[in-house]
């Protein structure tokens, strides 16, 4: 399916209809515009990461781990830094681990804590995926 530009701005048209039927539309139009930009960027980034077998969330986790001093972090810290719920972090780590991109290791001094450590394969995947997203300017190209 080829997408052709509409002969009108759908957000501007929605704002006109909002004004006619509901009231002031400035906030609605601004939020709709911001959300549409987010969708466009997300789609571009997802398309760039798909050949690397990554979602943006998994890519962010690999980047975070590669930026850490030891290449590993407690999952709790990953959640805080990525601003994700612990369940989401667990799901991300499960998928990365299944793909051999990270491994779980015991914390050396706190037996209640498990570290997530990036593997060599994870570093290689992060590197190739980074090239893919930077080649498209993280989805900003042409925006």
C-alpha positions in Angstrom: 0.0 0.0 0.0 1.4 3.3 -1.1 0.6 6.3 1.1 -0.2 9.5 -0.6 -0.4 12.9 1.1 -3.9 14.0 1.9 -5.1 17.1 0.0 -5.7 18.7 3.5 -4.1 18.8 6.9 -6.1 16.3 9.0 -5.1 17.8 12.3 -6.2 21.3 11.1 -9.5 19.8 9.8 -10.1 18.0 13.2 -9.4 21.3 15.0 -12.0 23.1 12.8 -14.6 20.5 13.6 -13.6 20.5 17.3 -14.1 24.3 17.3 -17.5 24.0 15.6 -18.8 21.2 17.8 -17.0 21.3 21.1 -15.1 24.5 21.7 -11.6 25.8 21.8 -9.2 23.4 19.9 -5.7 24.7 20.6 -4.9 22.1 23.2 -6.4 19.3 21.3 -4.6 20.2 18.1 -1.2 20.6 19.9 -1.5 17.3 21.7 -2.6 15.5 18.5 0.3 17.1 16.6 2.8 15.9 19.3 1.4 12.4 19.3 1.5 12.2 15.5 5.2 13.3 15.5 5.8 10.6 18.1 4.1 8.0 15.8 6.2 9.0 12.8 9.5 8.9 14.7 8.5 5.6 16.4 7.7 4.0 13.0 11.0 5.1 11.5 13.0 3.9 14.4 11.1 0.6 14.6 11.7 0.1 10.8 15.5 0.7 11.3 15.7 -1.6 14.2 13.6 -4.5 12.9 16.4 -6.0 10.7 18.5 -6.2 13.9 15.8 -8.1 15.8 15.3 -5.3 18.3 12.5 -3.0 19.5 13.4 0.4 20.7 13.0 -0.7 24.3 15.5 -3.5 23.8 17.8 -1.3 22.0 17.7 1.3 24.8 18.5 -1.5 27.3 21.6 -2.5 25.3 22.7 1.1 25.1 22.2 1.6 28.8 24.2 -1.5 29.6 27.0 -0.6 27.2 27.3 2.8 28.8 27.6 1.4 32.3 31.1 1.1 33.7 31.1 -2.7 33.9 28.6 -3.5 31.2 26.2 -4.7 33.8 23.5 -3.2 36.0 20.9 -4.5 38.5 17.5 -4.8 36.8 16.1 -2.3 39.4 18.6 0.3 38.3 17.8 -0.4 34.6 14.1 0.2 35.4 14.9 3.5 37.1 17.1 4.8 34.3 14.8 3.6 31.5 11.8 4.8 33.5 10.1 1.4 33.2 8.0 -0.8 35.4 9.9 -3.8 36.8 7.7 -6.2 34.8 8.7 -4.4 31.6 12.4 -4.6 32.4 12.0 -8.3 33.1 10.3 -8.9 29.8 13.0 -6.9 27.9 15.8 -8.7 29.7 14.1 -12.1 29.0 14.0 -11.4 25.3 17.5 -10.1 25.1 18.7 -13.1 27.1 16.9 -15.5 24.8 18.7 -13.9 21.9 22.1 -14.2 23.6 22.5 -10.4 23.9 22.6 -10.2 27.7 23.1 -12.7 30.5 22.0 -12.6 34.1 24.8 -12.9 36.7 24.7 -12.9 40.5 25.7 -9.7 42.2 29.2 -10.1 43.7 28.2 -8.7 47.1 24.4 -8.7 47.3 22.9 -12.2 46.8 19.4 -10.7 46.6 20.4 -8.8 43.4 20.8 -10.2 39.9 22.8 -8.2 37.4 22.1 -8.0 33.7 25.3 -8.0 31.7 25.7 -7.2 28.0 27.4 -10.0 26.0 29.8 -9.5 23.2 27.0 -10.4 20.8 24.9 -7.7 22.5 27.7 -5.2 22.0 27.9 -6.1 18.3 24.1 -5.9 17.9 24.0 -2.5 19.7 26.7 -1.2 17.4 25.0 -2.3 14.1 21.6 -1.1 15.4 23.1 2.2 16.4 24.4 2.7 12.8 20.9 2.0 11.5 19.2 4.5 13.8 21.8 7.2 13.3 21.7 6.7 9.5 18.0 7.9 9.7 18.8 10.5 12.3 16.6 8.7 14.9 13.6 9.3 12.7 14.0 13.0 12.5 15.2 13.0 8.8 12.5 14.7 6.7 10.3 15.5 9.6 
